[in-house]
C-alpha cells in the first residue's frame, strides 16, 4: 500500500452517470444512496434514490444492504466519496 493509501485509505471505484443509467435500464439495480442535504434532494434526485445525508450516515449504516451494490451520489463527488469509504 502506498503512502496516500495509508493516509487516506483505499481508493473508491467511480461510476459515470452513463454507466449508472445503463445499470438501471438493464435490470441491475444498485441502491442509490444520495448523501446530499434534504433541500438539495428535494430540488432534484435520481428516481428511487434513498436520502441519507453524509452527516447522518453513521446513524443509518446498519440499515444498508450487505449483499447489494451501493452507489453513493452527491453534487460534486466529494461527499459521495467520503460516504463510500465509511
C-alpha positions as a printed NumPy array, in Angstrom:
array([[  0.   ,   0.   ,   0.   ],
       [  1.37 ,   3.399,  -0.955],
       [  1.776,   6.48 ,   1.183],
       [ -1.505,   8.07 ,   0.042],
       [ -3.443,   4.834,   0.549],
       [ -2.055,   4.607,   4.072],
       [ -3.022,   8.202,   4.704],
       [ -6.464,   8.307,   3.045],
       [ -7.476,   4.65 ,   2.759],
       [ -8.054,   2.619,  -0.404],
       [ -9.467,   4.309,  -3.479],
       [-13.188,   4.123,  -4.126],
       [-14.422,   2.86 ,  -7.501],
       [-16.152,   5.508,  -9.591],
       [-19.117,   5.082, -11.913],
       [-20.127,   7.512, -14.613],
       [-23.697,   8.755, -14.934],
       [-23.894,   6.909, -18.27 ],
       [-22.79 ,   3.609, -16.716],
       [-25.233,   4.019, -13.825],
       [-28.039,   4.746, -16.275],
       [-27.15 ,   1.567, -18.187],
       [-27.284,  -0.492, -14.992],
       [-30.685,   0.94 , -14.144],
       [-32.043,   0.379, -17.657],
       [-30.93 ,  -3.238, -17.848],
       [-32.162,  -4.529, -14.506],
       [-29.049,  -4.262, -12.343],
       [-30.493,  -2.077,  -9.628],
       [-27.892,  -0.891,  -7.165],
       [-29.073,   1.029,  -4.127],
       [-28.588,   4.682,  -4.999],
       [-27.62 ,   6.446,  -1.8  ],
       [-27.954,  10.214,  -2.095],
       [-25.76 ,  11.8  ,   0.578],
       [-26.706,  15.428,  -0.058],
       [-28.839,  17.592,   2.235],
       [-32.657,  17.301,   2.146],
       [-33.112,  20.66 ,   0.368],
       [-30.772,  19.541,  -2.426],
       [-32.586,  16.216,  -2.699],
       [-35.963,  17.964,  -2.939],
       [-34.756,  20.087,  -5.858],
       [-33.719,  17.101,  -7.965],
       [-32.757,  13.48 ,  -7.384],
       [-32.466,  10.137,  -9.105],
       [-35.764,   8.266,  -9.066],
       [-35.689,   5.607,  -6.346],
       [-32.679,   7.076,  -4.542],
       [-32.532,   6.812,  -0.756],
       [-31.637,  10.056,   1.013],
       [-29.143,   9.727,   3.854],
       [-27.194,  12.96 ,   4.338],
       [-23.492,  12.404,   4.857],
       [-23.752,  13.951,   8.319],
       [-26.18 ,  11.156,   9.296],
       [-24.53 ,   8.212,   7.557],
       [-23.351,   6.573,  10.792],
       [-26.906,   6.609,  12.193],
       [-28.137,   4.573,   9.208],
       [-25.142,   2.388,   8.371],
       [-26.793,  -0.795,   9.695],
       [-29.86 ,  -0.183,   7.508],
       [-27.85 ,  -0.513,   4.306],
       [-27.944,  -3.857,   2.493],
       [-24.84 ,  -6.039,   2.754],
       [-25.105,  -8.043,  -0.488],
       [-26.222,  -5.294,  -2.855],
       [-24.161,  -2.789,  -4.793],
       [-24.459,   0.71 ,  -3.352],
       [-23.8  ,   3.784,  -5.473],
       [-23.316,   6.982,  -3.473],
       [-24.213,  10.239,  -5.198],
       [-23.894,  13.941,  -4.37 ],
       [-23.419,  17.206,  -6.244],
       [-19.662,  17.128,  -6.895],
       [-18.423,  13.723,  -5.771],
       [-16.66 ,  14.714,  -2.566],
       [-19.46 ,  13.729,  -0.161],
       [-20.21 ,  10.526,  -2.033],
       [-16.525,   9.586,  -1.919],
       [-16.486,  10.162,   1.839],
       [-19.668,   8.119,   2.268],
       [-18.33 ,   5.232,   0.2  ],
       [-15.276,   4.972,   2.435],
       [-17.428,   4.556,   5.544]])
